[in-house]
C-alpha cells in the first residue's frame, strides 16, 4: 500500500534505548532511518501502520550502536534493501550486521545528500560516542522532517543546518537529577552527561528554542531513557521552557511523545 498524493508521510516506529527506527514515504519512495529492532518486531510495527518492509528500498544508518542497527543485517538480506552509512560506521558495525551483499552497501558521508528524485536525504554530523555519528533530515516539496537523537549537545553549526524544519524527532533522553541519583555506574553517568552523550530534558528544550521556526508544526520528543526519565516529566519540562520563551506549544505546533514500544500514526508532513 502506498500514498497516492504528493506528500511526505512518516511514522516513528520506535524511539528509545531499546530500539530506534523511523519510516518515511513519498508517492515513489519508501525508506527507513535506523533499524534498532529485530526484523520480526519491525515488520509488526510496519503492519500496525498498514505498511510492509517488502516495499522499503533503502535504509539509512545513523551510527553503530545496537539500538540503531540490530535489524540492519536481517533487513538487508531478507528484503534486499540498499543500506547507507558513512565509511567509519560501516567499519564499526561490520560484526553486528554480518554479511551484506556489496551491491547493497552505499556510502553517505556527513554533509552529503542522497537524491531520490521526490525525496532528498541530507546527513549531518553530531557529537556522540560512536565512530562517526550522523543524523538525517528528509526534504520533499520544500518541506523537511528532521531526526536528531543521540547527541551530547547541539552545536551552532547543527542548529543552523536543521533550523525551521516542518517536523522534528528530537532527543529528550534523561532528567539530570534522576540520572545522577539512579542505578547507573558513575562512568556511565559521566558518559551520558558528556558532550558525546545524550541530551537532557532541559538541553532538548534549549536546542528546540534554537531551531523551531514558523514552518515547524510538529515536535516529537524521543529516545527517552527507561531508567532516567518519565514521559510526563520530559513533556512538562520541555513545554514549560518553550512556553517561558513565548513559543506557542500546542498552538503554533504540536508537542508529542515518541514511544519505544508502539509506532506513531502514519502522518503527513
Secondary structure, 3 states (H helix, E strand, C coil): CCCCCCCCEEEEEECCCCCCEEEEECCCCEEEECCCCCHHHHHHHHHHCCCCHHHCCEEECCCCCHHHHCCHHHHHHHHCCEEEECHHHHHHHHHHHCCCCHHHEEECCCCCEEECCCCEEEEEECCCCCCCCEEEEEEECCEEEEEECCCCCCCHHHHHHHCCCCEEEEECCECHHHHHHCCCCHHHHHHHHCCCCCCEHHHHHHHHHHHCCCCCCEEEEECCCCCCCCHHHHHHHHHHHHHHCCCCECCCEEEEECCCCCCCCCEEC
